[in-house]
Amino acid sequence: MSARRVLAGSAAALLLPASLLLTVETGSATDSAASAASTSVTSSVARKAGQKISVEVLPQIVQQGKRTASASSAKAAVTATIKPVKVGRKVVLERLSGSSWKKVGTAKQERSGDANFRAAVSSNGAAVTYRVTAQKFKGLKKVSSSAADTAQWLTPTFSDEFSGGSLSPVWSMRGQDYEAQSKRKCSKGDPKAVKVGGGALRLSVIKDKSAKGKCKATSRKLKKKISYRLNGHVGTEGAFSFKYGVAAARVKMNKSQGQHASFWSQPVGGNGPGSDGHEIDIIEYFGDKHPQGGLTSFIHWYKGKRLIKTGSWIKDSKSFLKNKRDGWSKNYHVFSVQWTPKTLIFRIDGKETWRTSKRVSKAQQYLILSLLASDYEALEMNDKKLPQNMYVDWVRVWETPQA
C-alpha cells in the first residue's frame, strides 16, 4: 500500500499506512550514551562472568486500568532476560541521566527467565536510554546489560483513540451477511452493533430485530433455536495495512460466554493456499467463566492446500492480571503482537504470553476488531442476556520496516 496520511478519531491521531496466523499444531555510562546517540538500539545482549543478560525496550504497551486513558500516557515495556535462571533474583532497571545511571525500577526474575518493567518512553520528547542490572544472588556476581533506547518507538505510524461520536473512515464494516460457511449463519456484522462514545469504541452482540423467526445454532453437543444476532465487526481493509512492527489495542472484554472478543489481522489479498500472509489472532476472549481461562492466541496458515491452526489457550491467564480484583471484563488491558521477519511474539501489558516462528507472515496485514457470536458458541447465551459488549480504548501500530 502506498504511504499516505489519514486521520483517525481526531485531528491529533496520525495514521501513516505502509503494511501484520485446519489441523492444530500446536558497558560504561559514557560509552553507552555515545552508542545510543549514534545508533538507535532497542535490544542488547551482554555476556559477563558466565552469565548472559539482555534487555529489550518495546513501545507503550503497558496500561492496565478501569477507565479510558490517553494512549500517550501508556508505559513502554522493558524486559530483561538473564541466564542462568534464578527465580526471585532482584533485577534493577536503570535510566541514563547525563553520564550516570539512575535507578528507576526493580523486579524479580520469573520462571521464564524474564524480569518485566514499565517505563517512560520519552523525556521532554526525546528518547530514553535504559539498561538492567541483575544483583548478586547465590554465588552469582552482579551483572549489567548493555544499553537500549526508545528512539524507534517515539511516534506510532497508526493511532486511533476513538474520540468524538463516530467511527473514523479508516474502519469499515465486515461480514454483513449471514454466512453458514463462516460458522455464522445466525449472526452477521452490522453498524447497529458499533458505537463510538466516551473515548472508546463499543462493539456489541445484539438481537437482529429485523430478522423473522429463529435460527437453529449447532455445536458439537447441542442444537438450539436462538434469535438472529448482529455483531460489532470492523477492519481497516483498503485503508491501512502494515508489514512488521508492533500492533497493540487496549481492550475491556465481554463478560459472558456466547461470543468472543477479538483483535486480529488478515493479509491484504486474503488468506489462502499460496498466500505469503496468514491470519494472526492477536487475542481472543471467550468469557469470564470459560474453563480454560478464556484467552487464546493463534495463527492460521496454509500448508499446501491444508489450513493449519497453530497456537493455544493462554495457560494460567490469571497470572497476567494485576491483582485478585482485576479481570478481563472489569478493566482495560493492552494486548499486542511484535512481528519480525522471523518471529511473532504475543504479550499482555508487555508480558510475553507466547511466541512462534512456525510460519511468519510476509504480506501486508490490516487490522480487525470484533465481537462475534459464532454458531457453536451463540447457543450458550440466552437471548435475554443480550446485549453483550466489548470496549476498545485505543489501537496503535509502530512499524519497523525491514529491507
C-alpha positions as CSV (number, residue, x, y, z in Angstrom):
1,M,0.0,0.0,0.0
2,S,1.3,3.4,-0.9
3,A,2.2,5.6,2.1
4,R,-0.4,8.3,2.9
5,R,-1.6,10.2,5.9
6,V,-5.1,9.6,7.3
7,L,-6.7,11.0,10.5
8,A,-8.4,8.5,12.8
9,G,-10.7,9.6,15.6
10,S,-9.4,13.1,15.8
11,A,-7.1,15.5,14.1
12,A,-4.4,14.7,16.5
13,A,-4.4,11.0,15.6
14,L,-1.9,10.2,12.9
15,L,-2.1,7.3,10.5
16,L,0.8,6.6,8.2
17,P,-0.1,3.5,6.2
18,A,2.6,1.2,4.9
19,S,1.7,-2.5,5.8
20,L,0.5,-7.9,10.1
21,L,-1.9,-16.6,11.6
22,L,-7.4,-26.7,10.0
23,T,-5.3,-29.0,11.8
24,V,-3.8,-28.0,15.1
25,E,0.0,-27.8,15.6
26,T,0.2,-26.7,18.4
27,G,29.4,-1.0,29.3
28,S,30.3,2.4,31.0
29,A,27.6,5.0,31.1
30,T,29.7,7.3,28.9
31,D,30.2,4.6,26.2
32,S,26.6,3.6,26.3
33,A,25.4,7.2,25.9
34,A,27.7,7.6,22.8
35,S,26.4,4.4,21.3
36,A,22.8,5.4,21.8
37,A,23.3,8.8,20.3
38,S,24.9,7.3,17.1
39,T,22.5,4.4,16.6
40,S,19.1,3.5,17.9
41,V,19.3,0.2,19.8
42,T,16.1,-1.3,21.1
43,S,17.7,-4.5,22.4
44,S,21.1,-5.6,23.6
45,V,22.9,-8.7,24.9
46,A,25.9,-8.9,27.2
47,R,27.9,-12.0,28.4
48,K,29.8,-11.5,31.6
49,A,31.1,-13.6,34.4
50,G,29.5,-16.8,33.0
51,Q,26.1,-15.1,32.7
52,K,24.1,-13.8,29.8
53,I,21.9,-10.7,30.3
54,S,19.8,-9.0,27.7
55,V,17.4,-6.1,27.6
56,E,14.6,-5.3,25.1
57,V,12.8,-2.0,25.0
58,L,9.3,-2.0,23.5
59,P,6.7,0.7,22.8
60,Q,3.9,1.9,25.0
61,I,2.1,-1.4,25.5
62,V,1.5,-1.3,29.3
63,Q,-1.7,0.3,30.6
64,Q,-4.0,-1.6,32.8
65,G,-6.9,0.3,34.3
66,K,-10.6,0.6,34.8
67,R,-11.3,3.7,32.7
68,T,-10.3,5.0,29.3
69,A,-7.0,6.8,29.2
70,S,-4.8,8.7,26.7
71,A,-2.6,6.3,24.7
72,S,0.3,8.7,25.1
73,S,0.2,8.0,28.9
74,A,0.8,4.3,28.5
75,K,4.2,3.0,29.6
76,A,6.9,1.4,27.5
77,A,7.6,-2.2,28.3
78,V,11.2,-3.2,29.2
79,T,12.1,-6.9,29.5
80,A,15.3,-8.2,31.0
81,T,16.3,-11.9,30.3
82,I,19.1,-13.4,32.4
83,K,20.8,-16.8,32.2
84,P,21.2,-18.9,34.3
85,V,17.6,-18.5,35.5
86,K,17.4,-17.9,39.2
87,V,13.8,-17.3,40.2
88,G,13.5,-14.4,42.7
89,R,16.7,-12.7,41.8
90,K,16.4,-9.0,42.1
91,V,16.9,-7.0,38.9
92,V,17.2,-3.2,38.7
93,L,16.1,-1.0,35.8
94,E,18.4,2.0,35.3
95,R,18.0,5.1,33.2
96,L,20.8,7.1,31.6
97,S,20.9,10.6,33.1
98,G,23.8,12.6,31.7
99,S,26.8,10.3,32.1
100,S,25.5,8.3,35.0
101,W,22.8,5.6,35.6
102,K,19.8,6.3,37.8
103,K,17.7,3.5,39.3
104,V,14.1,3.8,38.2
105,G,12.6,0.4,38.9
106,T,13.0,-3.1,40.4
107,A,11.6,-6.5,39.6
108,K,12.4,-10.2,40.3
109,Q,13.3,-12.8,37.8
110,E,10.5,-15.2,36.9
111,R,10.5,-18.8,35.9
112,S,10.6,-17.7,32.3
113,G,13.9,-16.1,32.9
114,D,12.5,-12.6,32.4
115,A,12.1,-9.6,34.7
116,N,9.4,-7.2,33.4
117,F,9.3,-3.4,33.8
118,R,7.1,-0.5,32.8
119,A,8.9,2.8,32.0
120,A,8.7,6.2,30.3
121,V,9.1,6.1,26.5
122,S,10.4,9.7,26.4
123,S,11.7,12.7,28.4
124,N,10.7,16.1,27.0
125,G,10.0,14.4,23.7
126,A,13.5,12.8,23.5
127,A,14.3,9.1,23.6
128,V,15.3,7.5,26.9
129,T,18.2,5.0,27.3
130,Y,17.9,2.1,29.7
131,R,19.9,-0.8,31.0
132,V,19.2,-3.6,33.5
133,T,21.4,-4.9,36.3
134,A,20.9,-8.2,38.0
135,Q,22.0,-8.1,41.6
136,K,24.4,-10.6,43.4
137,F,22.5,-13.8,44.0
138,K,23.5,-17.2,45.5
139,G,27.1,-17.0,44.2
140,L,26.4,-15.1,41.0
141,K,28.1,-11.8,40.6
142,K,26.3,-8.5,39.9
143,V,26.0,-8.1,36.1
144,S,24.7,-5.3,33.9
145,S,23.3,-5.4,30.3
146,S,24.4,-3.1,27.5
147,A,22.2,-0.1,26.8
148,A,19.0,0.1,24.7
149,D,16.8,3.1,23.9
150,T,13.2,4.0,23.0
151,A,14.0,6.1,19.8
152,Q,12.3,3.6,17.5
153,W,9.1,3.8,19.5
154,L,8.6,7.6,19.9
155,T,6.0,8.0,17.2
156,P,3.4,5.4,16.2
157,T,2.6,5.2,12.5
158,F,-1.1,4.4,13.2
159,S,-3.1,5.7,16.2
160,D,-6.8,5.8,16.8
161,E,-8.2,6.8,20.3
162,F,-11.9,6.7,19.2
163,S,-12.6,10.3,20.2
164,G,-15.8,12.0,19.2
165,G,-19.0,10.3,18.4
166,S,-18.4,8.4,15.2
167,L,-16.1,5.8,13.8
168,S,-13.1,7.0,11.7
169,P,-13.4,6.3,7.9
170,V,-10.3,4.1,8.2
171,W,-12.6,1.5,9.7
172,S,-15.2,-0.3,7.7
173,M,-17.9,-2.8,8.5
174,R,-17.2,-6.5,7.9
175,G,-19.2,-9.7,7.4
176,Q,-22.6,-8.1,6.8
177,D,-24.2,-11.3,5.6
178,Y,-25.4,-14.4,7.4
179,E,-22.7,-17.0,6.4
180,A,-23.0,-20.7,7.3
181,Q,-19.6,-21.3,5.7
182,S,-18.1,-18.9,8.3
183,K,-19.9,-20.7,11.1
184,R,-22.1,-17.6,11.5
185,K,-25.5,-18.5,9.9
186,C,-27.1,-17.0,13.0
187,S,-25.1,-13.7,13.2
188,K,-23.7,-11.0,11.0
189,G,-21.8,-7.7,11.2
190,D,-23.9,-4.6,11.3
191,P,-23.4,-0.9,12.1
192,K,-26.2,-1.1,14.7
193,A,-23.7,-3.1,16.9
194,V,-21.0,-0.4,16.6
195,K,-20.8,2.8,18.6
196,V,-18.2,5.4,19.5
197,G,-18.5,7.4,22.7
198,G,-16.8,8.3,25.9
199,G,-13.4,7.9,24.3
200,A,-14.0,4.2,23.4
201,L,-15.3,2.0,20.6
202,R,-18.1,-0.3,21.8
203,L,-18.6,-3.5,19.8
204,S,-21.7,-5.4,20.7
205,V,-23.8,-8.5,20.1
206,I,-27.4,-7.6,19.9
207,K,-30.7,-9.1,18.6
208,D,-31.5,-8.6,14.9
209,K,-34.9,-7.1,15.3
210,S,-35.5,-7.1,11.6
211,A,-35.0,-10.9,11.2
212,K,-38.0,-13.1,11.2
213,G,-38.2,-16.3,13.2
214,K,-35.4,-18.1,15.0
215,C,-32.1,-19.6,13.8
216,K,-31.0,-23.1,14.7
217,A,-27.5,-22.9,16.1
218,T,-25.4,-26.1,16.4
219,S,-22.4,-27.1,18.4
220,R,-20.8,-30.5,18.9
221,K,-23.2,-31.4,21.6
222,L,-26.2,-29.1,21.3
223,K,-28.8,-27.8,18.9
224,K,-30.9,-24.8,19.9
225,K,-33.1,-22.1,18.3
226,I,-32.0,-18.6,19.1
227,S,-32.6,-15.1,17.9
228,Y,-30.6,-13.9,14.9
229,R,-27.8,-11.6,16.2
230,L,-25.9,-8.6,15.0
231,N,-22.1,-8.4,15.6
232,G,-19.8,-5.4,16.0
233,H,-17.2,-6.3,13.3
234,V,-14.8,-3.6,11.8
235,G,-11.5,-3.6,10.0
236,T,-9.0,-1.3,8.2
237,E,-9.0,-3.3,4.9
238,G,-8.3,-1.0,2.0
239,A,-7.4,2.0,4.3
240,F,-4.5,0.9,6.5
241,S,-2.1,-2.0,6.4
242,F,1.5,-2.6,7.5
243,K,4.3,-5.0,7.5
244,Y,6.5,-5.7,10.6
245,G,6.4,-3.9,13.8
246,V,4.2,-3.8,17.0
247,A,0.4,-3.7,16.9
248,A,-1.5,-3.1,20.2
249,A,-5.0,-2.5,21.4
250,R,-6.3,-1.5,24.8
251,V,-9.4,-3.6,25.4
252,K,-12.0,-4.4,28.0
253,M,-13.5,-7.8,27.2
254,N,-17.1,-9.2,27.1
255,K,-18.2,-10.8,30.4
256,S,-20.3,-13.7,29.3
257,Q,-19.7,-16.8,27.2
258,G,-21.7,-17.0,23.9
259,Q,-19.4,-14.7,21.8
260,H,-15.8,-13.9,21.6
261,A,-13.9,-10.6,21.5
262,S,-11.0,-10.4,19.1
263,F,-8.1,-8.2,18.0
264,W,-6.7,-9.8,14.9
265,S,-5.3,-9.2,11.4
266,Q,-5.6,-10.6,7.9
267,P,-3.3,-10.4,4.9
268,V,-4.1,-7.9,2.1
269,G,-5.5,-10.1,-0.7
270,G,-6.8,-12.7,1.6
271,N,-5.5,-15.8,3.4
272,G,-5.5,-18.9,1.1
273,P,-3.3,-21.6,-0.4
274,G,-0.1,-20.0,-1.8
275,S,-0.6,-16.8,0.2
276,D,2.5,-15.1,1.7
277,G,0.4,-14.0,4.6
278,H,-1.9,-15.6,7.2
279,E,-4.5,-14.7,9.8
280,I,-3.0,-13.5,13.1
281,D,-5.3,-13.8,16.1
282,I,-3.5,-11.4,18.5
283,I,-6.1,-12.1,21.2
284,E,-9.5,-13.8,21.5
285,Y,-11.6,-13.9,24.7
286,F,-14.5,-16.3,25.2
287,G,-15.9,-15.1,28.6
288,D,-15.1,-14.8,32.3
289,K,-16.1,-18.3,33.3
290,H,-14.6,-20.2,30.4
291,P,-13.0,-23.4,31.9
292,Q,-9.7,-22.8,30.1
293,G,-9.3,-19.2,31.2
294,G,-10.9,-17.7,28.1
295,L,-7.9,-16.2,26.3
296,T,-6.3,-17.6,23.1
297,S,-3.8,-16.5,20.5
298,F,-3.5,-18.4,17.2
299,I,-2.2,-18.1,13.7
300,H,-4.0,-19.7,10.7
301,W,-1.8,-20.6,7.7
302,Y,-1.8,-22.9,4.7
303,K,0.5,-25.8,4.2
304,G,-0.2,-26.6,0.6
305,K,-4.0,-26.6,0.4
306,R,-4.4,-27.6,4.1
307,L,-5.3,-24.9,6.6
308,I,-3.2,-25.2,9.8
309,K,-4.1,-23.7,13.1
310,T,-1.1,-23.0,15.4
311,G,-1.4,-21.7,19.0
312,S,-3.3,-22.4,22.1
313,W,-5.2,-21.2,25.1
314,I,-3.1,-18.9,27.3
315,K,-2.1,-21.0,30.2
316,D,-2.6,-19.6,33.7
317,S,-4.1,-16.5,32.2
318,K,-4.9,-15.0,35.7
319,S,-1.1,-14.6,36.2
320,F,-1.2,-11.8,33.7
321,L,-3.8,-9.9,35.8
322,K,-2.6,-7.1,38.2
323,N,-4.3,-8.5,41.3
324,K,-7.3,-10.5,42.5
325,R,-9.6,-7.6,41.9
326,D,-8.5,-7.3,38.3
327,G,-10.3,-9.1,35.4
328,W,-10.5,-9.2,31.6
329,S,-14.1,-7.8,31.6
330,K,-13.5,-5.5,34.6
331,N,-10.6,-3.5,33.4
332,Y,-8.7,-2.5,30.2
333,H,-5.5,-4.3,29.3
334,V,-3.1,-3.9,26.3
335,F,-2.9,-6.9,24.0
336,S,-0.1,-6.7,21.4
337,V,1.9,-8.6,18.9
338,Q,5.5,-8.0,17.8
339,W,6.0,-9.0,14.2
340,T,9.5,-9.5,12.7
341,P,10.5,-11.4,9.6
342,K,11.3,-14.5,11.7
343,T,9.1,-14.3,14.8
344,L,5.7,-13.4,16.2
345,I,5.7,-12.5,19.9
346,F,2.4,-12.0,21.8
347,R,2.1,-10.0,25.0
348,I,-0.4,-8.7,27.6
349,D,0.6,-5.4,29.2
350,G,4.2,-6.0,28.0
351,K,4.5,-9.5,29.4
352,E,5.1,-12.3,26.9
353,T,2.4,-15.0,26.6
354,W,3.6,-16.9,23.5
355,R,5.9,-16.7,20.6
356,T,6.1,-18.7,17.3
357,S,8.4,-18.9,14.3
358,K,6.3,-21.7,12.8
359,R,5.0,-19.7,9.9
360,V,5.6,-15.9,9.9
361,S,3.5,-13.7,7.5
362,K,5.5,-12.0,4.7
363,A,2.5,-10.0,3.5
364,Q,0.9,-6.6,4.4
365,Q,-1.7,-7.1,7.1
366,Y,-4.7,-5.0,8.0
367,L,-6.3,-4.8,11.5
368,I,-9.7,-6.2,12.7
369,L,-11.7,-5.6,15.9
370,S,-14.7,-7.8,16.5
371,L,-17.2,-9.2,19.0
372,L,-18.5,-12.3,17.1
373,A,-21.2,-14.8,18.1
374,S,-20.3,-17.8,16.1
375,D,-23.0,-20.5,15.9
376,Y,-21.1,-23.0,18.0
377,E,-21.0,-20.6,21.0
378,A,-24.0,-18.4,20.4
379,L,-26.4,-21.1,21.7
380,E,-24.6,-20.9,25.1
381,M,-26.2,-17.5,25.7
382,N,-29.9,-16.9,26.2
383,D,-31.5,-14.1,24.2
384,K,-32.4,-12.4,27.5
385,K,-28.8,-11.8,28.3
386,L,-28.2,-9.6,25.2
387,P,-26.7,-7.2,24.5
388,Q,-23.1,-8.1,25.3
389,N,-20.3,-5.6,24.8
390,M,-16.5,-5.2,24.4
391,Y,-14.8,-1.8,24.6
392,V,-11.6,-0.7,22.7
393,D,-9.9,2.4,24.2
394,W,-7.2,2.8,21.5
395,V,-5.3,1.0,18.8
396,R,-1.7,1.7,17.8
397,V,0.9,0.4,15.4
398,W,4.6,1.1,15.5
399,E,6.2,0.0,12.2
400,T,9.7,-1.4,11.9
401,P,10.2,-1.8,8.1
402,Q,12.7,-4.4,7.0
403,A,14.9,-4.1,4.0
